[in-house]
Amino acid sequence: MIQYPKQADERREAGVLECWCLHGGVGMASDWRGFAKRLAAGKMGSRAVDLWRFLEGGALPLSEFGRALNADAAAERCRSDTRVLLGYSMGGRLALHSLLEKTASWQAAVIISAHPGLEVAAERASRCVADAGWASKALAGNWHEFLDAWNRQSLFAGGSMPDSQASSRLVTRRREIARSFIDWSLGVQDPLWNRLHEIDLPVLWVVGENDMKFRALAERAVAQMARATLAVAPMTGHRVPWEAETWLASRVLGFLSDGL
């Protein structure tokens, strides 16, 4: 049974372990429905978090997001003290900020296709300019043209598209999506490379076999973390959760069964 305790969060109860799932940029909590069903079949519950609700009231810098999510989790009743944080792409970067907060109470984490941060100031400045352009298109441009341009990026290389991007519901979040390109841009993110060693819990870092840029980032990140494991999804690109949903669910269930 799916419950809707918050505006667009989706919780699926199954077993005593709960996996909190953070979607990517230009996505929605509903993107995790197929994955959540597969977790439930393996006796694992889930909560797909609507990240846009954190931006409904205005700006929320990356430096504050982690505390906000952790407070949200602490206020929720759960059948167990065992909670796992999972984030994809933008959601993976947000998950890292949550894990690095002193208020974190997660027992394990899964990071998928995420970037710990740009280290060159010029690259960060360039990214801010590019994301400002995306923000403008998301907020005031033709919505379908915005989505088409977003999905034509070489990063996605024709991979499977989250269901939300084929739905008219996503346009209702265009204001928050536009704000995310400003508040949560990779360009404004402080590089987290020198802090990854602080994450002292089991971490499964997932990347697609064909996503060469992010595979290199993943290999470097895992090497700096004492309890991290790298998992490479065969014959997939950046969008692992939709290109290899069955593989990912199986890998996550196996990781948590062995590590918790």
N, C-alpha and C positions, 0 to 999 in steps of 0.2 A: 504494500500500500504506500502511495506517495502522499506526503503531507506538505503543506505550504505554510510554514510558520512565519515567514517573512514575505515581502512583496513578490519576489521572484526566485528565492532560494527553493531548492527542491531536495527533500530528504526522503531517503528510502531506507527503512529499517530492515536489518537482516543480521543476526548475530550480535556480538558484543563489541565489535570493533567498528569505528566510524571513520571513513575517509572523506576529508573536506577537499573538494575539487575546485580549483580556480581556473576559469576559462581564459582564453587568450584575447588579444585585442580584436575589436570588431566581432565579438562573440557574445554568447549568453549562457546562463546556467543550464538551459535546456540542451545545450550541445553535449552534455555528459549523459543523457538518458540511456543510450545504448550501452555505454561503458558501465553505468550504475547497475543496469540489469544484469550484466555479466558478473559484477562484484557480488550482487545479491545472490546469484546462483552459487557463488562460492562462500556464502554465509558471511558476507561483509557488508555492513551498512555504509551509506554515503550521504553527504550533503553537498550538493552542487551550489556554490555561492554565486549570487548575482553581484558581481563586482561593481556594477553601475550604481547600486544604491549607496555606496560610499561616497559618490560624487554628487548625489542629489542636492545636498545642502550647500554646495560650493566647492572651493578648492580643497584638496587633501593631498599634501605633498607626500612623496615616497617615504620621507623620514618619519611621517606620522601614521602611514598605513599599517605597518606591522603592529603597532600598539592597538590600533582600532580593531584589527581582525582578532588579535589575541584577547582583547576585552570581550569581543562578541562571542568568541568560543567559550571563555570562562563563564559567561552569563547563561549559557545554554545547558539544559539538563541532558545528560547522556547516560545510556545504560551501562557504560563502562568508562573508566578513566583513560582508556586507550584510544587515542585519536591520532590520525595520520594526516599530514598536510601534503596535498598534491597540486602542482601548478604547471600549466602549459604555457610556454612562450612568455608573453607579458605576465600571465599568472604565475609562471615560474619565477620571474624576477620579484614579483610581489611576495611570493612564498619565501624567498630568501630573506627579504626584509623582515618578515614575521619571525623566521627562525633565529635571526640575529638579535632580536629584542630580548631583554632580560625577562620580560613577561611571558615568553613562549612556554607552552606546556604540552607540546607535541611529543609523541613517542617515536615517530619516524617520519620520513619525508620522501616524496617522489618528485623529482624535478625533470621536466620534459622540454627539450628544445629551448633552453633559456640562455640568456647572455648575462654573465656576472658584471659586465660594465666595460665601457670604452675608456682606455687609459690615456689617450692623446686628446689634449684640449681642442685642437682643431677639428678632430672627428666628432667630438661632442657638440661643438658649435654647429657643424654642418648638419648633424642629425636633428638638432633643435629647429633649424630652418626647414628641413624636409618635413618634420612632424607638424610644424605650424601650417604648412601647406595642406597636409592631410586633415588637420583640424578644421581648416576653412572649408574644404570640400565636404567633410562630414556634416558640418553645421549648416552651411548655406548653399551647397551645390546640389545638383541633381543626385538623388540618393542612389539610384540604380547605376549611374555612371561612376559614382564613388566606389560602389561595391565591385564593379567590373574592373576598375583601375587597381583596387586593392588586391584582387585575386589574380591579376595578370603579373604581379611581381615575380621575378625570377626565383625568389626565396621559396615560393610555393610550387613552382615547376609542375603545374597541372595536377597536383595532389587533390585528394578528396576534400570537399568543402564542408564545413560544419553546417548542420541543418538550418541553423538560425539565419544563415545568409541567403537562404532560399525562401525565407519567411518575411512577411510584411511586419512582423512584431518587432524586429530589430530596429526599424526606423523610429520607433517610439523612444529609443534610447540615444538618438543622434546627438543630443546636447551633452550627455555624459560621455559618449564616445569621443566627441570633439574635445572635451576637457581632458580626457585621458591622454591625448596626444601632447598636451602641454604639461600637465602635472606628473604624468608617469612616463614621459619620454625617456628613452635610453640616453638621450643627450643631457638630461638634468640629473641622471642617476650618478651618484658617487660610485666609482669602481669598488666592487666588493672583493676583489681578488685577495687582498691582504687580510681579509676577515673570514674567509671561508673556513679556516682552521678552527674558528670558534664554534662551529656547528658540530656539537659532540653527541650525535645520535645517528642511528642507521639511516643512510640516504641512498636511494636508488636514482642514479642520474641516467635518464633515457634520451637517446638521440637516434635519428634515422640513419641508416647505412649510407644513403645517398646525399645526406645533408652535410657536405664536407666541411663547410665553415663551422657549423655548430658541433660537429663531431670533434673537431680540433679543440674547440672551447670546452667541450665536455671532458675530454681526456685531460686537459690541463687542470680543470676544476677538481676532478676526482683525485688527482695526484696530490692536491693540497688538503684533502679532508681525510681524517683518520679512519672514519667508518663508512666511507662511500664506496659504492659499487657502480661500475659502468655497464649499461645494457644497451646494445645496439640492435634496433629493430631491422630485420632483414628487408632489403628491397623497398625501403620507404624513404620519404623525404622529410620535410619539416613538420608536416601535420600528422605525426605518429598516431595520436588518438583516433583519427578517422581513417587513416591509411592502413592501420594494423590494430584495430580495436580488440579483436580476439587475442592476438599475441600480447598486447599491452595488459589486458585484464589478467591473463594467465601469469604474466611475469610479475605483476604487482602482487597478486595473491600468493605466489610462491615466495617472493621476497619477504612479505610480512609473516608468512607462516614460518619461515626459517629464522627471521630476525627478531620476532617479538614473543 
